[in-house]
Amino acid sequence: MEKPSIKPRCPNFSSGPCAKRPGWSVDALKNALVGRSHRSKEGKARLQEVSDRMRKVLGLPADYRIGVVAASDTGAVELAMWTLLGPRPVDIFGWESFGKGWMKDAVKYLKLPKVNEYKADYGKLPDLTKADFSNDVIFTFNGTTSGVKVPDLNWIPSEREGLVICDATSGIFAMELDFKKVDVVTFSWQKVLGGEAAHGVIILSPRAVARMEANEPKVNWPVPKIFRLAAEGKLKPGELEYNTVNTPSMLCVEDAIDALKWAEEIGGNKELIRRSNANLAAFEGWVEKSGWIAFLAESREIRSNTSVCFRIKADWFQKLSDEDRTKAAKKLTSMLDKEGVAYDINSYGKAPAGLRVWCGATVETSDIEALLPWLDWAYETVAKEYSREAVK
């Protein structure tokens, strides 16, 4: 196969931080409130703006609270776990690295007395119907490292006793999310919005706020200062929206505002979802005709439309040792990196050897289409190399 001649205009296919919105340049940050306190009148107004724009694009219920917290999505999930858990048993669903990490935190560090763990291997989804909603429930909306998503939230009742905590970082803004089915939603700007890293976002339902306020004096472990939202047992107005516990980067806030303005201009959340689905569809047509690659997700209904994970199904590849499969996959991705065609598309370190290509809303479908022949070219080149080695 000859080397393709047309390259993606933007070769950034990392699953985080992800590609910036089309047309982005540093000029988008020229009005950033640098050198100013985030507690100034202007600083608070800018934080309120990013909160309001997120609320508008997502269509959040009016009584849900939303704000910026420290340490990306990980910090937002940890905040929820350390300040909300304790009163009830907890059901945790994990099928990739991060979801299983929340299990470890609940058992090893918080030492919760009753944790029910529901696990599945990469590419699969655990049985969500086992959730007991008299307990608190934690799940990942979309497995960034496995390319496996929750197909819908129909398994969650609107009326429930426990809280539902949803790590939605690589799914929100790209998938339909019924906020009435969840009490806590966490994410980071660095995924579907293409924003910068280090900042997390947490959304709290009225039930979650009530639990936080009631739980604040009763938790059985020390709570780090950056997790203490409920001052003296009360989450005050503005405490999330513009009075942040930590000091946020106003450059990052400006960048998030820019991404949200873009989202509003192109049609809001529906258009973000449509763009992500169109990118996945381009991959689906290619995979259907391919003899060497397949989706890691076991079935179409659980296939992610953002962090698209692939396994190499070719016989010669499957006959290699785990170590050699990893080496072969890295040769393929290194070729594309060197050509300036696709950066950062290695599979996650703990996932099966293969590829992971981000196709969230900031990625253009034309760039996915331009990438496809390059993937075939790199694969054939690596396959021939291994074939020659086998003959030797």
Secondary structure, DSSP 8 states (H G I E B T S, - for coil): ----S---S--B--SSS----TT--GGGGTT--TTS-TTSHHHHHHHHHHHHHHHHHHT--TT-EEEEEESHHHHHHHHHHHHH-SSS-EEEEESSHHHHHHHHIIIIIS--S-EEEEE--TT----GGG--TTSEEEEESEETTTTEE---STTS-SS-SS-EEEE-TTTTTTS---GGG-SEEEEETTSTT---SSEEEEEE-HHHHHHHHHHTTT-SS---GGG--SBTTB--TTTTTT--SS---HHHHHHHHHHHHHHHHHTSHHHHHHHHHHHHHHHHHHHHH-SSEEESSSSGGGB-SSEEEEEE--HHHHTS-HHHHHHHHHHHHHHHHHTTS-BS-B--TTS-SEEEEE-STTS-HHHHHHHHHHHHHHHHHHHHHHHHHHH-
